[in-house]
Amino acid sequence: MGGIVANDSTPERIAQARRRTADAREKIGAWFKTYKGRDLQRQYETQLETLKSQIDFLLGKIETEIDVIRLAGGSLGVYAKSRLLERRLLWVWRLFAYFQSKFDQRQDDQYKGLLAAADEIMWSCYMQPFRWARVEKYPPHPLPFLTNAYSPYAIPREEPPVELRSDVDAAFLTEMLRQMPIPVTGVQSLALEEPWWLAYLAHESGHHVQFDFDGGSLVESFEQTLYDVGGSRWAGWSKELFADVYSLLMIGPWALWALAELVWEDRAGMLSDANPRYPSPLVRLIFMKDVASQLGLDGMAALRGFSVDDILKPGPVYSRTRDLCETAEGDLKQSASVAKAVVEQRFCDFGTLAEITEFDKMDFQPAGYAYLWGEVFRGRSNLLPEKRIRSSRLVLGGGVRAWSEISAIPDDEERARHRTQLSQTLTARIIEDREEIVREAAETDKVDLGRRNNELAELLFSDRMPRPGW
């Protein structure tokens, strides 16, 4: 039987679902067409093609389900199925809006200069190991965006953002974002006025590289290296310590200088190990200093006279019954040996991390490329852009070096004048030194994308999807 709803109302209910889906396709398609028309350098082609492919696929599946909605089992079944499909359509809208907002920041005059520089730094840092390994097909590189957060953060492909976690079951969500391979990175809005804080992108790019390079094998292999030398405690910090090491390989000792600015605290804060993802700030800084030394960099200079004894010697600092000083001393005893291991270890059958990233300590020494950019920003030299894949990140390293000098100028007016000058020139020079290469979608494996779309369809239109609830 048709149920308690008049059968003559079901055609309009189906037409309503069809109109809403057609409206979504038209409006979303218009946005893609407009944005691709603006992308004259084809810089975002891979990301846009991947996103559009997924959105088109999902809309197509919804349209197919609408076409057979009359088979849902009477008028009540038509209403239930229509509502289910419309909820799925709303989730597709949310998925699109999540990425649209981040792309559209690049059309805002207030943001586009900084984000253009951020894009170049992310390309430089993220693509380096893929380029070195001569990988022909690689995933779309991460997309930076501005956010009002104190600390920058990375959302890898495997970690769904909070905005997309509601109204969808965990199995579908995990598969969906595995198939929506545009990882993103939040950049502090503070960088709009002080672009040298783009330095933190060197760390965040490390998270994405660890998840993506060689099928993610760096996640397990780096954790195992830490475990072999430092045990389970160090292994538990593996993801954040990998990103710290990676940042040193990208912008040299200025990664440590910038991290110190972010984590310096009072004694209790410097010793706190309450967050299981991180060592205490004290141990983290000293570990980075030890890695820098293993790489032939001057880590102590970046710490600006910071003394471990100033934290440990005044006396115990308790967390309940545990003396944090005693815990930190135990961690610090292992720091140098762990640092040596991660610098010397060969990963992914390719080589050491320094080899994979083509790290050259000479870039950060007098006459080196990053060092000389620091001289340029201080008005003591001039330099022509080299426009290689490493260039933008090394320009940034030089900018952080220049800021480290400027921040120490004692006279307020002189310091403000130099700060303004650096702020006005740094992003432009990062962009000027970009690697001039088309970042097109040819690298995307379209066959594999189609296969994974079919896997996604099995989740999207199966009984594992949640029923509507009120």
C-alpha positions in Angstrom: 0.0 0.0 0.0 1.1 3.6 -0.5 1.0 4.5 3.3 -0.8 7.4 4.9 0.7 10.1 2.5 -1.3 10.8 -0.7 0.5 9.2 -3.6 0.0 12.4 -5.7 2.4 14.3 -3.4 5.3 12.0 -4.1 6.2 13.4 -7.6 6.7 16.9 -6.1 8.8 15.4 -3.3 11.1 13.7 -5.8 11.2 16.9 -7.9 12.3 18.9 -4.8 15.2 16.6 -4.2 16.1 16.8 -7.9 16.0 20.6 -7.9 18.2 20.9 -4.9 20.8 18.6 -6.4 20.7 20.4 -9.8 21.1 23.7 -7.9 24.2 22.3 -6.1 25.7 21.1 -9.4 25.2 24.5 -11.1 26.5 26.6 -8.3 29.5 24.4 -7.4 30.4 24.0 -11.1 30.3 27.8 -11.6 32.7 28.3 -8.8 35.2 25.8 -10.2 35.0 27.4 -13.6 35.6 30.8 -12.3 38.5 29.8 -10.0 40.2 27.8 -12.7 39.9 30.8 -15.0 41.8 32.9 -12.4 44.5 30.4 -12.0 46.7 31.7 -14.8 49.8 30.0 -13.5 47.9 26.7 -13.1 49.2 26.6 -9.6 46.2 25.0 -8.1 45.2 22.7 -10.9 45.9 19.5 -9.1 44.0 20.4 -6.0 41.0 21.8 -8.0 40.8 18.8 -10.4 40.9 16.4 -7.4 38.2 18.3 -5.5 36.0 18.7 -8.6 36.3 15.0 -9.5 35.1 14.0 -6.0 32.3 16.5 -5.9 31.1 15.6 -9.4 31.2 11.9 -8.5 29.1 12.4 -5.3 26.5 14.5 -7.0 26.3 12.0 -9.8 25.6 9.2 -7.3 22.9 11.3 -5.6 21.3 12.0 -9.0 21.3 8.3 -9.9 19.6 7.5 -6.6 16.9 10.2 -7.2 16.1 8.6 -10.6 15.1 5.4 -8.9 13.5 6.9 -5.8 10.0 5.6 -6.8 11.2 2.1 -5.9 11.7 3.1 -2.3 8.5 1.4 -1.2 5.4 3.5 -1.3 4.9 7.2 -0.6 6.4 7.0 2.9 9.5 5.3 1.5 9.8 8.1 -1.1 9.8 10.7 1.6 12.3 8.8 3.7 14.7 8.2 0.8 14.4 11.8 -0.4 15.3 13.1 3.1 18.2 10.7 3.3 19.6 11.9 -0.1 19.1 15.5 0.8 21.1 15.1 4.0 23.9 13.5 2.0 23.7 16.4 -0.4 24.0 18.9 2.5 27.2 17.0 3.6 28.6 17.4 0.0 27.8 21.1 0.3 29.7 21.3 3.6 32.6 19.4 2.1 32.7 21.9 -0.8 32.4 24.9 1.4 35.2 23.7 3.7 37.7 23.9 0.8 36.0 26.8 -1.1 36.6 29.1 1.9 40.3 28.3 1.9 40.7 28.8 -1.8 38.7 32.0 -1.7 41.0 33.6 0.9 43.4 34.0 -2.0 41.0 36.4 -3.7 41.0 38.8 -0.7 43.4 41.7 -1.1 44.2 41.5 2.6 45.3 37.9 2.5 46.4 37.0 -1.0 50.0 38.3 -0.8 50.8 36.3 2.4 49.0 33.2 1.1 50.9 33.4 -2.2 54.1 33.3 -0.1 52.7 30.5 2.1 51.9 28.5 -1.1 55.5 28.8 -2.3 56.9 27.7 1.0 54.6 24.7 1.3 55.5 23.7 -2.3 59.2 24.1 -1.6 59.1 22.1 1.6 56.5 19.5 0.7 57.7 18.6 -2.8 61.4 18.4 -2.0 61.5 14.6 -1.1 59.2 13.7 -4.0 61.4 15.6 -6.4 64.5 14.0 -5.0 63.0 10.5 -5.3 61.8 11.2 -8.8 58.3 10.3 -7.9 56.2 10.8 -11.1 52.7 10.6 -9.5 52.3 12.4 -6.2 49.3 13.7 -4.3 48.1 17.3 -4.5 50.3 19.3 -2.1 48.8 20.9 1.1 46.8 24.1 1.0 47.7 26.7 3.6 45.0 29.0 4.9 44.8 31.8 7.5 43.2 31.1 10.8 42.8 32.8 14.1 44.8 30.3 16.1 47.8 30.9 18.3 49.7 28.0 16.9 49.8 26.8 13.3 48.5 23.3 12.7 48.3 20.7 10.0 45.3 18.5 9.0 46.7 15.5 7.1 44.6 13.5 4.7 43.8 10.9 7.3 42.5 13.2 10.0 39.1 14.6 9.2 38.5 18.2 10.3 36.0 19.0 13.0 33.8 20.9 10.6 33.0 17.6 8.7 32.5 15.2 11.5 28.8 15.6 12.1 25.9 13.9 10.4 28.1 11.1 8.9 29.4 7.8 10.2 33.0 7.2 11.0 33.6 4.6 8.3 32.3 6.9 5.6 34.1 9.9 6.9 37.5 8.1 7.0 37.1 6.8 3.5 35.8 10.2 2.2 38.7 12.2 3.4 41.1 9.6 2.2 39.6 10.2 -1.2 39.6 14.0 -0.7 43.4 14.3 -0.8 43.8 18.0 -0.2 45.5 18.3 3.2 45.4 21.7 4.7 47.6 23.8 7.1 46.4 26.6 9.3 48.6 29.7 9.3 48.5 32.2 12.2 46.8 35.4 11.3 49.7 37.1 13.1 51.8 36.4 10.0 49.8 39.0 8.1 51.8 41.7 9.9 54.8 39.6 10.7 55.4 37.2 7.8 58.6 35.7 9.3 56.2 33.5 11.3 55.6 31.5 8.2 58.7 29.7 9.5 56.2 27.3 11.2 55.2 26.0 7.8 58.5 24.2 7.7 57.3 22.1 10.7 53.7 21.6 9.4 54.9 20.5 6.0 56.9 17.8 7.8 53.6 16.3 9.1 52.3 16.1 5.6 55.5 14.6 4.2 55.6 12.0 6.9 52.0 10.9 6.1 52.4 11.0 2.3 55.9 10.2 1.2 56.5 6.6 0.2 53.0 5.6 1.1 53.4 6.9 4.7 56.2 4.5 5.6 58.0 7.4 7.4 55.4 7.2 10.2 56.3 3.7 11.3 60.0 3.8 10.5 60.7 7.1 12.3 58.7 5.9 15.3 60.7 2.6 15.3 64.0 4.5 15.3 62.9 6.5 18.3 61.8 3.4 20.1 65.0 1.6 19.4 67.1 4.3 21.1 64.7 6.0 23.5 62.0 3.5 24.2 58.2 3.9 24.2 58.4 7.4 25.7 60.3 8.9 22.8 58.3 6.8 20.3 55.1 8.4 21.6 56.4 11.8 20.4 57.4 10.6 17.0 55.1 12.6 14.8 55.9 16.0 16.4 59.6 15.2 16.6 59.7 14.2 12.9 58.2 17.6 12.0 60.7 19.4 14.2 63.6 17.5 12.5 62.1 18.3 9.1 61.8 22.0 9.9 65.6 22.1 10.6 66.2 20.4 7.3 64.1 23.0 5.5 65.1 26.4 7.1 68.1 25.4 9.3 68.7 26.7 12.8 66.0 29.4 12.3 63.4 26.6 12.8 64.8 26.2 16.3 64.9 30.0 16.8 61.2 30.3 15.8 60.2 27.3 18.0 61.8 28.8 21.0 59.7 31.9 20.5 56.6 29.7 20.5 57.3 27.5 23.5 59.4 29.5 26.0 57.5 29.4 29.3 58.1 29.7 33.1 59.8 26.8 34.8 56.7 24.7 35.3 55.6 25.3 31.7 59.1 24.4 30.3 59.0 21.1 32.3 55.4 20.1 31.6 55.0 16.9 29.7 51.2 16.7 30.1 50.5 16.6 26.3 51.4 13.0 25.3 52.2 14.1 21.7 55.1 16.3 22.8 58.1 16.1 25.1 58.3 19.0 27.5 59.4 22.3 25.9 62.7 22.0 27.6 63.4 18.5 26.1 62.0 19.5 22.8 64.3 22.5 22.4 67.4 20.6 23.5 66.5 17.7 21.2 66.3 20.1 18.3 69.6 21.7 19.3 71.2 18.2 19.4 69.8 17.4 15.9 71.1 20.7 14.6 74.5 19.9 15.9 74.4 16.5 14.2 73.5 18.3 11.0 76.5 20.7 11.3 74.4 23.7 12.4 74.8 26.0 15.3 71.9 25.2 17.5 73.2 26.9 20.6 73.1 30.3 18.9 69.4 29.8 18.1 68.8 29.3 21.8 70.3 32.7 22.6 72.1 31.8 25.8 69.2 29.6 27.1 70.5 27.4 30.0 69.1 24.0 31.0 70.5 24.7 34.5 68.2 27.7 34.8 65.3 25.3 34.6 66.6 22.3 36.5 68.8 23.7 39.2 66.5 25.9 41.3 64.8 22.8 42.8 62.0 20.3 42.2 58.8 21.1 40.3 56.1 18.7 41.2 53.2 17.4 39.2 51.3 15.6 41.9 54.0 13.4 43.4 56.3 13.3 40.4 59.3 15.7 40.2 59.3 17.1 36.6 62.9 18.0 36.9 63.9 14.4 37.5 61.8 13.3 34.5 63.3 15.9 32.3 66.8 14.9 33.3 66.1 11.4 32.3 64.8 12.5 28.9 67.8 14.8 28.4 70.2 12.0 29.0 68.8 10.3 25.9 68.4 13.3 23.7 71.9 13.3 22.0 71.8 9.6 21.2 68.2 9.8 19.8 69.3 12.8 17.7 72.3 11.0 16.3 70.1 8.0 15.4 67.5 10.0 13.5 70.1 11.9 11.6 72.1 8.8 10.6 69.2 6.4 10.0 68.4 5.5 6.4 64.6 5.7 5.6 62.4 4.3 2.9 65.3 2.6 1.1 66.2 6.1 -0.2 68.7 7.4 2.3 68.9 9.6 5.4 66.5 12.4 5.9 69.2 14.9 5.0 69.7 13.1 1.7 66.0 12.8 1.0 65.5 16.5 1.5 68.8 17.5 -0.2 69.9 19.4 2.9 73.1 21.4 2.7 74.5 22.9 5.9 76.5 25.4 3.8 73.2 27.2 2.9 73.1 28.5 6.5 76.7 29.5 6.9 78.4 32.7 5.6 78.1 32.9 1.8 75.3 30.3 1.9 72.0 31.1 0.2 69.8 31.4 3.3 72.5 33.3 5.1 72.9 35.8 2.3 69.2 36.4 2.1 69.5 37.5 5.8 72.1 39.9 4.7 69.8 41.2 1.9 67.0 41.8 4.3 69.4 43.7 6.6 70.5 45.9 3.8 74.0 44.6 3.7 74.0 42.7 0.4 72.0 42.0 -2.8 71.1 38.7 -4.4 69.5 37.5 -7.6 66.7 34.9 -7.3 67.8 31.4 -8.3 64.2 30.0 -8.6 64.8 26.4 -7.6 62.6 24.2 -5.5 64.6 25.0 -2.4 64.7 28.8 -3.0 61.5 30.0 -1.4 62.1 28.2 1.9 65.7 29.5 2.1 64.6 33.0 1.5 62.2 32.5 4.4 65.1 31.2 6.5 67.0 34.4 5.7 64.0 36.4 6.7 63.8 34.7 10.1 67.6 35.3 10.5 67.0 39.0 9.7 64.1 39.2 12.2 66.3 37.6 14.9 68.7 40.5 14.6 65.9 43.1 14.3 64.1 41.9 17.4 67.3 42.4 19.4 67.7 46.1 18.5 67.4 48.0 21.8 66.0 51.3 20.4 62.2 51.0 20.0 61.9 53.4 17.0 64.8 51.9 15.1 63.5 48.4 15.8 60.0 49.3 14.6 61.4 50.9 11.4 63.4 47.7 10.5 60.4 45.5 11.4 58.2 47.4 9.0 60.7 47.2 6.2 61.2 43.5 6.6 57.4 43.0 6.8 57.0 44.8 3.5 59.6 43.0 1.6 59.8 39.4 2.8 56.7 38.0 1.2 57.5 39.6 -2.1 61.0 38.1 -2.2 59.6 34.7 -1.3 57.2 34.8 -4.2 59.9 36.3 -6.6 62.1 33.3 -5.9 59.4 30.7 -6.6 60.1 27.7 -8.7 58.5 28.6 -12.0 56.8 25.3 -12.9 53.3 24.4 -13.9 51.7 22.5 -10.9 49.3 20.7 -13.1 47.0 17.7 -12.6 49.0 15.4 -14.9 50.6 13.8 -11.9 47.2 12.7 -10.4 46.5 9.0 -11.0 43.0 9.3 -12.6 42.6 5.5 -12.8 43.3 5.1 -9.2 41.0 8.0 -8.3 38.2 6.3 -10.2 38.7 3.0 -8.4 38.7 4.7 -5.1 35.5 6.6 -6.0 33.8 3.3 -6.6 34.9 2.2 -3.1 33.5 5.4 -1.7 30.2 4.8 -3.4 29.8 1.5 -1.6 30.0 3.4 1.7 28.0 6.5 0.6 25.0 4.5 -0.6 25.1 1.5 1.8 23.2 0.8 4.9 26.3 1.9 6.9 25.3 5.5 6.4 23.3 6.9 9.3 19.6 7.1 9.0 18.1 10.6 9.5 17.5 11.5 13.2 15.6 14.4 14.7 
